[in-house]
Amino acid sequence: MWAEEKLGDIYGAISRIGHGGGIDVTEPPSVGPGDHQVIQPGMILHIEPKLERDGAVFQFEEVIFVTDEGVDFIAPLSPAQISVIL
């Protein structure tokens, strides 16, 4: 996914890109290729793709509520661009 950005060596063994939410900080399902739970209306999901490189983690998190019609974002959206600090 990151190849076209020419970022060099990055950590690529990410096993999931999100998880369910509820009373605990993280709850099932584990959003990724190894979890086969069906996403259903009423679920709250935390979608958090990340990039790990040179010992740093860059991650955004979107929190969604699954409805019969699709999803509603229930937290402010991550910015389209972030500042680069050199």
N, CA, C and O atoms as CSV, one atom per row, in Angstrom:
chain,resi,resn,atom,element,x,y,z
A,1,MET,N,N,0.819,-1.195,0.000
A,1,MET,CA,C,0.000,0.000,0.000
A,1,MET,C,C,0.863,1.260,0.000
A,1,MET,O,O,0.488,2.263,-0.607
A,2,TRP,N,N,1.998,1.220,0.663
A,2,TRP,CA,C,2.824,2.416,0.776
A,2,TRP,C,C,3.915,2.482,-0.278
A,2,TRP,O,O,4.658,3.462,-0.322
A,3,ALA,N,N,4.037,1.449,-1.146
A,3,ALA,CA,C,5.150,1.367,-2.094
A,3,ALA,C,C,5.273,2.608,-2.971
A,3,ALA,O,O,6.381,3.097,-3.192
A,4,GLU,N,N,4.159,3.120,-3.471
A,4,GLU,CA,C,4.236,4.270,-4.381
A,4,GLU,C,C,4.746,5.535,-3.701
A,4,GLU,O,O,5.146,6.478,-4.384
A,5,GLU,N,N,4.740,5.577,-2.372
A,5,GLU,CA,C,5.231,6.753,-1.651
A,5,GLU,C,C,6.752,6.732,-1.481
A,5,GLU,O,O,7.340,7.721,-1.044
A,6,LYS,N,N,7.390,5.606,-1.825
A,6,LYS,CA,C,8.849,5.463,-1.742
A,6,LYS,C,C,9.371,5.816,-0.345
A,6,LYS,O,O,10.266,6.648,-0.192
A,7,LEU,N,N,8.801,5.173,0.651
A,7,LEU,CA,C,9.161,5.443,2.045
A,7,LEU,C,C,10.335,4.610,2.541
A,7,LEU,O,O,10.769,4.787,3.679
A,8,GLY,N,N,10.855,3.716,1.728
A,8,GLY,CA,C,11.954,2.861,2.176
A,8,GLY,C,C,11.427,1.697,2.989
A,8,GLY,O,O,10.275,1.292,2.836
A,9,ASP,N,N,12.279,1.157,3.859
A,9,ASP,CA,C,11.884,0.002,4.662
A,9,ASP,C,C,10.878,0.396,5.733
A,9,ASP,O,O,11.149,1.259,6.568
A,10,ILE,N,N,9.722,-0.241,5.699
A,10,ILE,CA,C,8.699,-0.013,6.701
A,10,ILE,C,C,8.259,-1.356,7.258
A,10,ILE,O,O,8.483,-2.396,6.638
A,11,TYR,N,N,7.637,-1.333,8.420
A,11,TYR,CA,C,7.113,-2.548,9.028
A,11,TYR,C,C,5.826,-2.919,8.316
A,11,TYR,O,O,4.895,-2.114,8.271
A,12,GLY,N,N,5.752,-4.122,7.758
A,12,GLY,CA,C,4.605,-4.494,6.957
A,12,GLY,C,C,3.802,-5.662,7.484
A,12,GLY,O,O,2.965,-6.194,6.753
A,13,ALA,N,N,4.017,-6.086,8.715
A,13,ALA,CA,C,3.334,-7.276,9.238
A,13,ALA,C,C,2.131,-6.914,10.097
A,13,ALA,O,O,1.864,-7.572,11.103
A,14,ILE,N,N,1.413,-5.885,9.713
A,14,ILE,CA,C,0.238,-5.468,10.472
A,14,ILE,C,C,-0.835,-6.535,10.336
A,14,ILE,O,O,-1.159,-6.956,9.226
A,15,SER,N,N,-1.382,-6.972,11.452
A,15,SER,CA,C,-2.353,-8.065,11.417
A,15,SER,C,C,-3.796,-7.580,11.409
A,15,SER,O,O,-4.705,-8.358,11.120
A,16,ARG,N,N,-4.018,-6.316,11.721
A,16,ARG,CA,C,-5.386,-5.793,11.707
A,16,ARG,C,C,-5.358,-4.289,11.483
A,16,ARG,O,O,-4.331,-3.635,11.667
A,17,ILE,N,N,-6.509,-3.754,11.080
A,17,ILE,CA,C,-6.584,-2.302,10.886
A,17,ILE,C,C,-7.643,-1.671,11.779
A,17,ILE,O,O,-8.008,-0.510,11.593
A,18,GLY,N,N,-8.135,-2.433,12.745
A,18,GLY,CA,C,-9.134,-1.872,13.641
A,18,GLY,C,C,-9.703,-2.905,14.583
A,18,GLY,O,O,-9.292,-4.066,14.597
A,19,HIS,N,N,-10.671,-2.447,15.379
A,19,HIS,CA,C,-11.280,-3.305,16.389
A,19,HIS,C,C,-12.636,-2.743,16.781
A,19,HIS,O,O,-12.975,-1.604,16.462
A,20,GLY,N,N,-13.392,-3.560,17.470
A,20,GLY,CA,C,-14.675,-3.122,17.986
A,20,GLY,C,C,-14.489,-2.242,19.206
A,20,GLY,O,O,-13.404,-2.180,19.784
A,21,GLY,N,N,-15.559,-1.560,19.590
A,21,GLY,CA,C,-15.519,-0.701,20.761
A,21,GLY,C,C,-16.775,-0.890,21.586
A,21,GLY,O,O,-17.825,-1.273,21.070
A,22,GLY,N,N,-16.653,-0.619,22.860
A,22,GLY,CA,C,-17.785,-0.761,23.766
A,22,GLY,C,C,-17.369,-0.343,25.152
A,22,GLY,O,O,-16.837,0.751,25.339
A,23,ILE,N,N,-17.604,-1.198,26.126
A,23,ILE,CA,C,-17.242,-0.898,27.507
A,23,ILE,C,C,-15.735,-0.932,27.692
A,23,ILE,O,O,-15.174,-0.070,28.368
A,24,ASP,N,N,-15.065,-1.934,27.088
A,24,ASP,CA,C,-13.610,-2.020,27.166
A,24,ASP,C,C,-12.982,-1.160,26.074
A,24,ASP,O,O,-13.652,-0.750,25.127
A,25,VAL,N,N,-11.689,-0.895,26.221
A,25,VAL,CA,C,-10.979,-0.074,25.240
A,25,VAL,C,C,-10.969,-0.749,23.875
A,25,VAL,O,O,-11.259,-0.110,22.863
A,26,THR,N,N,-10.642,-2.020,23.840
A,26,THR,CA,C,-10.718,-2.774,22.587
A,26,THR,C,C,-11.582,-4.005,22.813
A,26,THR,O,O,-11.459,-4.697,23.824
A,27,GLU,N,N,-12.449,-4.257,21.859
A,27,GLU,CA,C,-13.347,-5.407,21.920
A,27,GLU,C,C,-13.401,-6.055,20.541
A,27,GLU,O,O,-13.024,-5.433,19.548
A,28,PRO,N,N,-13.864,-7.292,20.477
A,28,PRO,CA,C,-14.068,-7.918,19.168
A,28,PRO,C,C,-15.102,-7.123,18.379
A,28,PRO,O,O,-15.927,-6.436,18.982
A,29,PRO,N,N,-15.082,-7.195,17.076
A,29,PRO,CA,C,-14.176,-8.003,16.273
A,29,PRO,C,C,-12.831,-7.322,16.098
A,29,PRO,O,O,-12.683,-6.127,16.353
A,30,SER,N,N,-11.867,-8.092,15.664
A,30,SER,CA,C,-10.566,-7.582,15.281
A,30,SER,C,C,-10.626,-7.398,13.766
A,30,SER,O,O,-10.646,-8.386,13.032
A,31,VAL,N,N,-10.655,-6.180,13.292
A,31,VAL,CA,C,-10.866,-5.909,11.875
A,31,VAL,C,C,-9.578,-6.215,11.107
A,31,VAL,O,O,-8.609,-5.457,11.150
A,32,GLY,N,N,-9.600,-7.330,10.415
A,32,GLY,CA,C,-8.439,-7.764,9.660
A,32,GLY,C,C,-8.724,-9.080,8.976
A,32,GLY,O,O,-9.812,-9.639,9.120
A,33,PRO,N,N,-7.757,-9.577,8.236
A,33,PRO,CA,C,-7.989,-10.785,7.444
A,33,PRO,C,C,-8.239,-12.044,8.268
A,33,PRO,O,O,-8.832,-12.991,7.753
A,34,GLY,N,N,-7.815,-12.090,9.512
A,34,GLY,CA,C,-7.976,-13.294,10.319
A,34,GLY,C,C,-9.284,-13.397,11.072
A,34,GLY,O,O,-9.578,-14.450,11.639
A,35,ASP,N,N,-10.079,-12.339,11.098
A,35,ASP,CA,C,-11.339,-12.346,11.834
A,35,ASP,C,C,-12.487,-12.439,10.837
A,35,ASP,O,O,-12.566,-11.649,9.896
A,36,HIS,N,N,-13.362,-13.391,11.042
A,36,HIS,CA,C,-14.440,-13.629,10.087
A,36,HIS,C,C,-15.816,-13.240,10.624
A,36,HIS,O,O,-16.841,-13.645,10.075
A,37,GLN,N,N,-15.832,-12.444,11.712
A,37,GLN,CA,C,-17.113,-12.001,12.250
A,37,GLN,C,C,-17.799,-11.069,11.251
A,37,GLN,O,O,-17.155,-10.210,10.650
A,38,VAL,N,N,-19.083,-11.241,11.083
A,38,VAL,CA,C,-19.856,-10.404,10.180
A,38,VAL,C,C,-20.126,-9.058,10.853
A,38,VAL,O,O,-20.607,-9.004,11.985
A,39,ILE,N,N,-19.812,-7.975,10.143
A,39,ILE,CA,C,-20.081,-6.632,10.653
A,39,ILE,C,C,-21.584,-6.394,10.534
A,39,ILE,O,O,-22.171,-6.587,9.469
A,40,GLN,N,N,-22.205,-5.969,11.651
A,40,GLN,CA,C,-23.661,-5.824,11.691
A,40,GLN,C,C,-24.059,-4.457,12.231
A,40,GLN,O,O,-23.295,-3.826,12.961
A,41,PRO,N,N,-25.272,-3.995,11.865
A,41,PRO,CA,C,-25.769,-2.743,12.433
A,41,PRO,C,C,-25.743,-2.799,13.964
A,41,PRO,O,O,-26.029,-3.828,14.575
A,42,GLY,N,N,-25.395,-1.671,14.550
A,42,GLY,CA,C,-25.313,-1.578,15.997
A,42,GLY,C,C,-23.892,-1.674,16.524
A,42,GLY,O,O,-23.642,-1.346,17.684
A,43,MET,N,N,-22.959,-2.118,15.694
A,43,MET,CA,C,-21.564,-2.227,16.130
A,43,MET,C,C,-20.871,-0.861,16.067
A,43,MET,O,O,-21.168,-0.030,15.210
A,44,ILE,N,N,-19.955,-0.664,16.986
A,44,ILE,CA,C,-19.050,0.476,16.962
A,44,ILE,C,C,-17.680,-0.079,16.605
A,44,ILE,O,O,-17.197,-1.020,17.235
A,45,LEU,N,N,-17.052,0.516,15.580
A,45,LEU,CA,C,-15.742,0.059,15.132
A,45,LEU,C,C,-14.743,1.207,15.148
A,45,LEU,O,O,-15.072,2.344,14.812
A,46,HIS,N,N,-13.542,0.892,15.538
A,46,HIS,CA,C,-12.417,1.826,15.500
A,46,HIS,C,C,-11.537,1.384,14.336
A,46,HIS,O,O,-10.924,0.318,14.394
A,47,ILE,N,N,-11.469,2.190,13.285
A,47,ILE,CA,C,-10.656,1.881,12.123
A,47,ILE,C,C,-9.380,2.695,12.253
A,47,ILE,O,O,-9.421,3.925,12.261
A,48,GLU,N,N,-8.241,2.007,12.354
A,48,GLU,CA,C,-6.993,2.694,12.686
A,48,GLU,C,C,-5.807,2.173,11.870
A,48,GLU,O,O,-4.938,1.489,12.410
A,49,PRO,N,N,-5.768,2.491,10.580
A,49,PRO,CA,C,-4.588,2.098,9.804
A,49,PRO,C,C,-3.358,2.821,10.330
A,49,PRO,O,O,-3.451,3.949,10.814
A,50,LYS,N,N,-2.215,2.173,10.234
A,50,LYS,CA,C,-1.006,2.827,10.718
A,50,LYS,C,C,0.187,2.460,9.864
A,50,LYS,O,O,0.175,1.476,9.125
A,51,LEU,N,N,1.206,3.269,9.985
A,51,LEU,CA,C,2.478,3.086,9.309
A,51,LEU,C,C,3.550,3.089,10.388
A,51,LEU,O,O,3.619,4.013,11.199
A,52,GLU,N,N,4.387,2.052,10.399
A,52,GLU,CA,C,5.499,1.997,11.346
A,52,GLU,C,C,6.795,2.060,10.565
A,52,GLU,O,O,7.035,1.261,9.660
A,53,ARG,N,N,7.630,3.031,10.933
A,53,ARG,CA,C,8.904,3.196,10.243
A,53,ARG,C,C,9.911,3.850,11.172
A,53,ARG,O,O,9.586,4.794,11.892
A,54,ASP,N,N,11.124,3.346,11.150
A,54,ASP,CA,C,12.236,3.915,11.920
A,54,ASP,C,C,11.893,4.084,13.400
A,54,ASP,O,O,12.294,5.068,14.022
A,55,GLY,N,N,11.153,3.130,13.962
A,55,GLY,CA,C,10.814,3.175,15.376
A,55,GLY,C,C,9.672,4.102,15.731
A,55,GLY,O,O,9.355,4.271,16.909
A,56,ALA,N,N,9.049,4.704,14.735
A,56,ALA,CA,C,7.929,5.610,14.987
A,56,ALA,C,C,6.643,4.992,14.437
A,56,ALA,O,O,6.671,4.208,13.488
A,57,VAL,N,N,5.525,5.359,15.046
A,57,VAL,CA,C,4.218,4.877,14.599
A,57,VAL,C,C,3.380,6.083,14.206
A,57,VAL,O,O,3.236,7.027,14.983
A,58,PHE,N,N,2.830,6.048,13.004
A,58,PHE,CA,C,1.959,7.095,12.509
A,58,PHE,C,C,0.586,6.463,12.335
A,58,PHE,O,O,0.415,5.536,11.543
A,59,GLN,N,N,-0.387,6.970,13.078
A,59,GLN,CA,C,-1.692,6.307,13.088
A,59,GLN,C,C,-2.813,7.316,13.226
A,59,GLN,O,O,-2.737,8.264,14.007
A,60,PHE,N,N,-3.857,7.084,12.445
A,60,PHE,CA,C,-5.096,7.830,12.588
A,60,PHE,C,C,-6.156,6.853,13.053
A,60,PHE,O,O,-6.018,5.645,12.861
A,61,GLU,N,N,-7.211,7.366,13.663
A,61,GLU,CA,C,-8.297,6.492,14.108
A,61,GLU,C,C,-9.627,7.161,13.809
A,61,GLU,O,O,-9.871,8.303,14.199
A,62,GLU,N,N,-10.473,6.435,13.115
A,62,GLU,CA,C,-11.836,6.877,12.860
A,62,GLU,C,C,-12.766,5.955,13.640
A,62,GLU,O,O,-12.577,4.739,13.641
A,63,VAL,N,N,-13.757,6.520,14.296
A,63,VAL,CA,C,-14.713,5.725,15.067
A,63,VAL,C,C,-16.053,5.809,14.355
A,63,VAL,O,O,-16.585,6.892,14.114
A,64,ILE,N,N,-16.588,4.632,14.024
A,64,ILE,CA,C,-17.835,4.594,13.262
A,64,ILE,C,C,-18.886,3.754,13.976
A,64,ILE,O,O,-18.570,2.827,14.722
A,65,PHE,N,N,-20.136,4.102,13.727
A,65,PHE,CA,C,-21.286,3.333,14.198
A,65,PHE,C,C,-21.935,2.739,12.961
A,65,PHE,O,O,-22.302,3.468,12.039
A,66,VAL,N,N,-22.080,1.426,12.934
A,66,VAL,CA,C,-22.644,0.735,11.780
A,66,VAL,C,C,-24.168,0.803,11.865
A,66,VAL,O,O,-24.762,0.430,12.877
A,67,THR,N,N,-24.796,1.287,10.779
A,67,THR,CA,C,-26.253,1.393,10.719
A,67,THR,C,C,-26.782,0.491,9.602
A,67,THR,O,O,-26.000,-0.111,8.866
A,68,ASP,N,N,-28.087,0.400,9.480
A,68,ASP,CA,C,-28.680,-0.365,8.377
A,68,ASP,C,C,-28.352,0.260,7.023
A,68,ASP,O,O,-28.314,-0.441,6.011
A,69,GLU,N,N,-28.113,1.572,6.997
A,69,GLU,CA,C,-27.859,2.281,5.754
A,69,GLU,C,C,-26.379,2.417,5.427
A,69,GLU,O,O,-26.035,2.784,4.303
A,70,GLY,N,N,-25.504,2.136,6.367
A,70,GLY,CA,C,-24.062,2.320,6.157
A,70,GLY,C,C,-23.371,2.586,7.471
A,70,GLY,O,O,-23.502,1.803,8.413
A,71,VAL,N,N,-22.630,3.692,7.550
A,71,VAL,CA,C,-21.924,4.040,8.778
A,71,VAL,C,C,-22.108,5.511,9.086
A,71,VAL,O,O,-22.298,6.332,8.188
A,72,ASP,N,N,-22.048,5.833,10.373
A,72,ASP,CA,C,-22.004,7.212,10.852
A,72,ASP,C,C,-20.683,7.389,11.585
A,72,ASP,O,O,-20.311,6.557,12.412
A,73,PHE,N,N,-19.971,8.478,11.281
A,73,PHE,CA,C,-18.755,8.794,12.017
A,73,PHE,C,C,-19.166,9.423,13.344
A,73,PHE,O,O,-19.928,10.389,13.366
A,74,ILE,N,N,-18.665,8.878,14.448
A,74,ILE,CA,C,-19.096,9.373,15.765
A,74,ILE,C,C,-17.982,10.096,16.510
A,74,ILE,O,O,-18.095,10.348,17.709
A,75,ALA,N,N,-16.925,10.425,15.812
A,75,ALA,CA,C,-15.842,11.231,16.372
A,75,ALA,C,C,-15.361,12.149,15.250
A,75,ALA,O,O,-15.584,11.851,14.077
A,76,PRO,N,N,-14.711,13.248,15.588
A,76,PRO,CA,C,-14.199,14.127,14.528
A,76,PRO,C,C,-13.274,13.356,13.593
A,76,PRO,O,O,-12.484,12.524,14.040
A,77,LEU,N,N,-13.374,13.636,12.297
A,77,LEU,CA,C,-12.524,12.959,11.319
A,77,LEU,C,C,-11.072,13.413,11.444
A,77,LEU,O,O,-10.797,14.556,11.810
A,78,SER,N,N,-10.160,12.516,11.139
A,78,SER,CA,C,-8.744,12.858,11.093
A,78,SER,C,C,-8.518,13.853,9.960
A,78,SER,O,O,-9.247,13.833,8.967
A,79,PRO,N,N,-7.522,14.719,10.095
A,79,PRO,CA,C,-7.276,15.704,9.025
A,79,PRO,C,C,-6.796,15.026,7.749
A,79,PRO,O,O,-6.214,13.942,7.793
A,80,ALA,N,N,-7.042,15.668,6.619
A,80,ALA,CA,C,-6.600,15.136,5.327
A,80,ALA,C,C,-5.075,15.187,5.216
A,80,ALA,O,O,-4.476,14.343,4.550
A,81,GLN,N,N,-4.449,16.167,5.860
A,81,GLN,CA,C,-2.995,16.297,5.859
A,81,GLN,C,C,-2.539,16.593,7.270
A,81,GLN,O,O,-3.254,17.219,8.053
A,82,ILE,N,N,-1.334,16.134,7.585
A,82,ILE,CA,C,-0.757,16.445,8.888
A,82,ILE,C,C,0.530,17.251,8.691
A,82,ILE,O,O,1.173,17.184,7.643
A,83,SER,N,N,0.874,17.989,9.694
A,83,SER,CA,C,2.110,18.776,9.634
A,83,SER,C,C,3.315,17.862,9.713
A,83,SER,O,O,3.285,16.838,10.395
A,84,VAL,N,N,4.363,18.229,9.023
A,84,VAL,CA,C,5.627,17.493,9.082
A,84,VAL,C,C,6.564,18.292,9.968
A,84,VAL,O,O,6.814,19.471,9.718
A,85,ILE,N,N,7.078,17.649,10.999
A,85,ILE,CA,C,7.988,18.304,11.924
A,85,ILE,C,C,9.375,17.758,11.667
A,85,ILE,O,O,9.607,16.557,11.808
A,86,LEU,N,N,10.287,18.615,11.296
A,86,LEU,CA,C,11.655,18.193,10.991
A,86,LEU,C,C,12.588,18.503,12.111
A,86,LEU,O,O,13.781,18.214,12.019
